[in-house]
């Protein structure tokens, strides 16, 4: 389904704006409708075929319920945003009676009746359903072997998050419509200390009971819940819920670097933000508009403070830009010079006037030009006195310290002592990261 829907989505603007002839437009519309019906039937929104009439009430109601669960405007129309959401990676368990499940959880868990669930089909190609599980008492969980699974929270599909979601099903939990819940049907990157939302906790307690002697607050390791997560389906009519501050402040970033004027560049997906030295953050800019040919989701970035050139790394390729112009005519194959594929982070290290790449438990010092590893490298991270593995970024600071990032945490390296100490959460404690607006209310991560 997903490959065909991708082609159809590319044809949708032509369909909407009259760029297709009438006969072809009709065929595209019919194919979109068939693919949407197959999706809605697979995930429990339709129980039987619906009339092919565009004004079908059952089809419109099924679309509206799917939009409610997916936090889309509840138009009941098969629009581009709805089709795009259907292509997102997700759990393979059906969302049947999602709105009912929101307020009424499984109540007969211990009655001895085996939950009735159809045997699942094989997984499709990459994308779409990542895994599925069965309710008690069967309690099995299956995962798509074709996905790139990882325990890293930045590379591939996070097995920890998907496994935790599927275990929720084996405990008796259904899908949640809360946007940040672990049991929401769509895959998202989550930190381990922010895995459960209020809705997840209440759902488990409705099945297994509350802790004895508990109060109105719920204590989990490293987190105290004292209020319900705000959720009002009516607020989604016609608009998306607002998010405080830049997007990267509420999740994570792909890469980060700083130039000679202490201006930060923070990369996420196909966008980047500029943050001035005093913490004023720009609107998100398209990556391709500034650096033509650069792919989304770059893995590491650094600015040479010698010449101001930008270096980008992804997979086994690397790019060098002088301003908006590429220095190399095309991306270079960096592994020829001994550089590691899929680096975690890059750093321009002023004491050596060299670029440094970090990968797992090792680091690589690069020769000038950025395509060759210096002799006697790589070396182990123990040289950096406490810097964790799989960092997501590293920055030199004006006071001479080096800041290392991993997920929502940061470490500060004192170069004089060569010791890194964990310091807290960067979004709430480092004003120069541009998250001051996010800190004015709400909870991060």
Long-range contacts (C-beta under 8 A, 24 or more apart in sequence): 1-35, 1-38, 1-39, 1-124, 1-128, 2-87, 2-124, 2-125, 2-127, 2-128, 3-125, 4-31, 4-35, 5-32, 5-35, 5-83, 5-86, 5-87, 6-87, 8-32, 8-35, 8-83, 9-80, 9-83, 9-84, 9-87, 12-80, 12-83, 13-80, 16-80, 32-78, 32-83, 33-59, 33-78, 35-86, 36-63, 36-78, 36-82, 36-83, 36-86, 39-86, 40-66, 42-94, 43-94, 43-95, 43-96, 43-185, 44-94, 44-95, 44-96, 44-97, 45-95, 45-96, 65-98, 65-99, 66-95, 68-98, 68-99, 68-177, 68-233, 68-236, 69-95, 69-98, 69-99, 69-175, 69-177, 69-185, 70-186, 71-177, 71-179, 71-236, 71-240, 71-241, 72-236, 73-236, 73-237, 73-238, 73-239, 73-240, 74-233, 74-236, 74-237, 85-186, 87-127, 87-128, 88-186, 88-187, 89-127, 89-128, 89-129, 89-130, 89-157, 89-186, 89-187, 90-128, 90-129, 90-130, 90-185, 90-186, 90-187, 91-129, 91-130, 91-131, 91-132, 91-133, 91-162, 91-165, 91-166, 91-169, 91-175, 91-185, 91-186, 91-187, 92-120, 92-123, 92-129, 92-130, 92-131, 92-132, 93-132, 93-133, 93-169, 93-174, 93-175, 93-185, 95-175, 95-185, 97-174, 98-174, 98-175, 98-177, 99-177, 101-174, 101-175, 101-176, 102-176, 102-177, 105-172, 105-173, 105-174, 105-203, 105-206, 105-207, 106-135, 106-172, 106-173, 106-174, 106-207, 109-136, 109-172, 109-207, 114-138, 130-157, 130-162, 130-187, 131-162, 131-163, 131-165, 131-166, 132-166, 132-169, 133-166, 133-167, 133-169, 133-170, 134-169, 134-170, 135-169, 135-170, 135-172, 136-170, 136-171, 136-172, 139-170, 140-170, 141-166, 141-167, 141-169, 141-170, 152-390, 153-189, 153-190, 153-191, 153-192, 153-252, 153-407, 154-189, 154-252, 154-254, 154-344, 154-390, 154-392, 154-407, 155-342, 157-187, 158-189, 158-190, 160-192, 161-187, 161-188, 161-189, 161-190, 161-195, 162-187, 164-195, 168-200, 168-203, 171-204, 171-207, 172-207, 173-200, 173-203, 173-204, 173-207, 176-200, 176-203, 177-231, 177-233, 178-229, 178-231, 179-231, 179-241, 180-229, 181-229, 189-251, 189-252, 191-252, 191-407, 191-408, 191-445, 193-221, 193-222, 193-223, 193-445, 194-223, 194-408, 194-445, 196-220, 197-229, 198-225, 198-227, 198-228, 198-229, 199-229, 199-231, 201-225, 244-437, 244-438, 244-440, 244-441, 244-442, 245-281, 245-434, 245-435, 245-436, 245-437, 245-438, 245-439, 246-273, 246-281, 246-284, 246-434, 246-435, 246-437, 246-438, 247-271, 247-284, 248-273, 249-427, 249-433, 249-434, 249-435, 249-438, 249-444, 250-427, 250-438, 250-444, 250-445, 251-445, 252-392, 252-407, 252-408, 253-392, 253-393, 253-405, 254-297, 254-298, 254-299, 254-392, 255-298, 255-299, 255-300, 255-301, 255-312, 255-345, 255-346, 255-392, 255-393, 256-301, 256-392, 256-393, 256-395, 256-405, 257-301, 257-302, 257-303, 257-310, 257-346, 257-348, 257-393, 257-395, 258-303, 258-395, 258-396, 259-303, 259-305, 259-308, 260-303, 260-305, 260-308, 262-398, 264-395, 264-432, 264-433, 264-434, 265-301, 265-303, 265-310, 266-433, 266-434, 267-298, 267-301, 269-296, 269-297, 270-296, 270-297, 273-434, 275-432, 275-433, 275-434, 277-432, 278-432, 279-431, 279-432, 279-433, 279-434, 279-436, 280-434, 281-434, 281-435, 281-437, 290-324, 291-319, 291-321, 291-324, 291-326, 292-324, 292-326, 293-319, 293-326, 293-331, 294-319, 294-321, 299-342, 299-343, 299-344, 300-343, 300-344, 300-345, 300-346, 300-357, 300-358, 301-346, 302-346, 302-347, 302-348, 302-355, 303-348, 304-348, 304-355, 304-370, 305-348, 305-350, 305-353, 305-396, 306-353, 311-346, 311-355, 311-370, 313-339, 313-343, 313-346, 313-357, 314-342, 315-341, 315-342, 316-341, 316-342, 318-370, 318-371, 320-370, 332-371, 334-371, 336-371, 337-371, 337-372, 337-373, 338-364, 338-372, 338-373, 339-364, 339-366, 339-371, 339-373, 340-364, 340-378, 344-389, 344-390, 344-391, 344-392, 345-391, 345-392, 345-393, 345-394, 345-404, 345-405, 346-394, 347-394, 347-395, 347-396, 347-402, 348-396, 349-396, 349-402, 350-396, 351-415, 356-394, 358-387, 358-391, 358-394, 360-389, 360-390, 361-389, 383-418, 384-413, 384-418, 384-420, 385-413, 385-417, 385-418, 385-419, 385-420, 386-411, 386-413, 386-419, 386-420, 386-421, 386-422, 387-411, 387-413, 387-420, 403-430, 408-444, 408-445
